[in-house]
């Protein structure tokens, strides 16, 4: 079973970090960090993760039937690693968005 709660929690906490806000935000002097992440970025990141979850759920059942649980779990782990790598290496909000989408596509086993 997929533990997306950690991903959702970690992504929520990281957006509050001043260094993250500086990397992806826009200058906004009223904020303690001096930067603000626009709501369209935050909602896009959230929606991408949900969209990735939906895609993963739709693919998972058939994939498990074709190749079995162990191999589908391996594929899901590789997909998650790629998504995390994309998020970690991102310097632009769009790459972070793509990483969230890919990370959401983890193939889950029931």
C-alpha positions as CSV (number, residue, x, y, z in Angstrom):
1,X,0.0,0.0,0.0
2,X,1.3,3.5,-0.9
3,X,2.2,5.8,1.9
4,X,1.4,9.1,0.3
5,X,0.8,10.7,3.7
6,X,4.5,11.2,4.1
7,X,4.9,12.8,0.7
8,X,2.0,15.2,1.4
9,X,3.3,16.1,4.8
10,X,6.9,16.6,3.7
11,X,5.8,18.8,0.8
12,X,3.6,20.9,3.0
13,X,6.4,21.5,5.5
14,X,9.1,22.2,2.9
15,X,7.1,25.0,1.4
16,X,7.4,26.9,4.7
17,X,11.2,26.8,4.7
18,X,12.8,30.1,3.9
19,X,15.3,28.6,1.5
20,X,12.5,26.8,-0.4
21,X,10.5,30.0,-0.6
22,X,13.5,31.9,-1.9
23,X,14.1,29.2,-4.6
24,X,10.6,29.0,-5.9
25,X,8.9,32.2,-4.6
26,X,8.6,35.7,-5.7
27,X,9.9,38.7,-3.7
28,X,7.3,39.7,-1.1
29,X,8.7,41.9,1.7
30,X,5.8,41.3,4.1
31,X,6.9,37.7,4.5
32,X,9.5,36.8,7.1
33,X,11.6,35.1,4.4
34,X,11.1,38.0,2.0
35,X,9.5,35.6,-0.5
36,X,6.1,34.1,-1.2
37,X,5.3,31.0,-3.2
38,X,2.3,31.9,-5.5
39,X,-0.9,30.0,-4.9
40,X,-1.0,28.8,-8.5
41,X,2.3,27.0,-7.8
42,X,1.1,25.4,-4.6
43,X,-2.2,24.3,-6.1
44,X,-0.4,23.0,-9.2
45,X,1.9,20.9,-7.1
46,X,-1.0,19.5,-5.1
47,X,-3.0,18.8,-8.2
48,X,-0.1,17.1,-10.0
49,X,0.4,14.7,-7.1
50,X,-3.3,13.9,-7.1
51,X,-3.3,13.4,-10.8
52,X,-0.3,11.2,-10.6
53,X,-2.1,9.1,-7.9
54,X,-5.1,8.7,-10.2
55,X,-2.9,7.6,-13.1
56,X,-1.0,5.2,-10.9
57,X,-4.2,3.7,-9.5
58,X,-5.6,3.2,-13.0
59,X,-2.4,1.4,-14.2
60,X,-1.7,-0.6,-11.1
61,X,-4.4,-3.2,-11.3
62,X,-3.7,-4.3,-14.8
63,X,0.1,-4.2,-14.2
64,X,-0.3,-6.4,-11.2
65,X,-2.3,-8.9,-13.3
66,X,0.3,-8.9,-16.0
67,X,3.6,-9.1,-14.1
68,X,2.7,-9.8,-10.5
69,X,3.0,-7.9,-7.2
70,X,6.7,-8.1,-6.7
71,X,7.6,-6.7,-10.2
72,X,4.9,-4.0,-10.0
73,X,6.3,-3.0,-6.6
74,X,9.7,-2.7,-8.2
75,X,8.4,-0.5,-11.0
76,X,6.6,1.7,-8.5
77,X,9.8,2.1,-6.4
78,X,11.8,3.1,-9.5
79,X,9.1,5.6,-10.5
80,X,9.1,7.1,-7.0
81,X,12.9,7.4,-7.1
82,X,12.7,9.2,-10.4
83,X,10.0,11.6,-9.1
84,X,12.0,12.3,-5.9
85,X,15.1,12.9,-8.0
86,X,13.3,15.4,-10.2
87,X,12.0,17.3,-7.2
88,X,15.3,17.3,-5.5
89,X,17.2,18.5,-8.5
90,X,14.6,21.1,-9.5
91,X,15.5,24.8,-9.7
92,X,12.3,25.8,-11.4
93,X,8.8,25.4,-10.2
94,X,7.8,23.5,-13.4
95,X,10.3,20.7,-12.9
96,X,9.2,20.4,-9.3
97,X,5.6,20.1,-10.6
98,X,6.7,17.3,-13.0
99,X,8.5,15.6,-10.2
100,X,5.3,15.7,-8.1
101,X,3.4,14.2,-11.0
102,X,5.9,11.4,-11.5
103,X,6.2,10.7,-7.8
104,X,2.4,10.5,-7.6
105,X,2.4,7.8,-10.3
106,X,3.8,5.2,-8.0
107,X,2.3,1.9,-8.8
108,X,0.5,0.7,-5.6
109,X,-0.2,-2.9,-4.6
110,X,-3.4,-3.7,-2.8
